[in-house]
Amino acid sequence: MDELKRILEEVRPDLDFENEKMLIDGGILDSFDIITIVGELNEAFGIEINVADLLPENFNSMDAMWELIQKLRNE
């Protein structure tokens, strides 16, 4: 989870990823942020986030992103 937090803070150092739960639904992250995050997560964790995974509930919070990472690692 520390690596995820580091990546997110590099993309958007202005956000409190540990406490924010509405990153997508609240319009906090834009499409460019998501594209950047997806690329970084794919590389850092050796996963492939595909179009079917690009759902708001997978990116609304750091915890949701971590759950997605774990799910994709176990496939």
C-alpha positions in Angstrom: 0.0 0.0 0.0 3.0 2.3 0.6 4.0 2.0 -3.1 0.4 2.9 -4.1 0.4 5.9 -1.9 3.7 7.1 -3.3 2.5 6.8 -6.8 -0.7 8.6 -6.1 1.1 11.4 -4.3 3.5 11.8 -7.3 0.6 12.2 -9.6 -1.4 14.6 -7.4 0.6 15.8 -4.4 -2.2 18.2 -3.5 -4.6 15.4 -2.5 -5.1 13.5 0.8 -5.5 10.0 -0.7 -5.7 8.4 2.7 -8.9 10.2 3.6 -10.6 11.0 0.3 -13.3 8.6 -0.7 -14.9 10.4 -3.7 -12.0 10.9 -6.1 -14.1 10.1 -9.2 -17.6 10.7 -8.0 -16.5 14.1 -6.5 -14.8 15.1 -9.8 -11.4 15.4 -8.0 -9.5 13.2 -10.4 -9.8 13.9 -14.1 -9.3 11.6 -17.1 -5.6 12.6 -17.5 -5.0 11.7 -13.8 -6.7 8.3 -14.2 -4.7 7.5 -17.4 -1.4 8.5 -15.6 -2.4 6.4 -12.5 -3.3 3.4 -14.5 0.0 3.4 -16.4 2.0 3.8 -13.2 0.0 1.0 -11.4 0.4 -1.3 -14.3 4.2 -0.8 -14.3 4.8 -0.8 -10.6 2.6 -3.8 -9.7 3.0 -5.9 -12.9 -0.7 -5.9 -13.6 -2.9 -4.9 -16.6 -5.8 -2.6 -15.8 -8.1 -2.9 -18.8 -11.1 -0.9 -20.0 -13.6 -3.1 -18.0 -11.7 -2.2 -14.8 -12.1 1.6 -15.4 -15.1 1.9 -13.2 -15.6 4.8 -10.7 -15.9 2.4 -7.8 -12.4 1.1 -8.6 -10.8 4.5 -8.4 -12.9 6.5 -5.8 -10.4 5.9 -3.0 -6.9 4.6 -2.4 -8.4 1.5 -0.7 -10.5 0.8 -3.8 -7.5 1.0 -6.0 -5.6 -1.3 -3.6 -8.4 -3.9 -3.8 -8.3 -3.7 -7.6 -4.5 -4.2 -7.6 -4.9 -7.3 -5.3 -7.7 -8.7 -7.5 -5.6 -8.3 -10.7 -2.5 -9.8 -9.0 -4.4 -12.9 -8.1 -5.9 -13.5 -11.6 
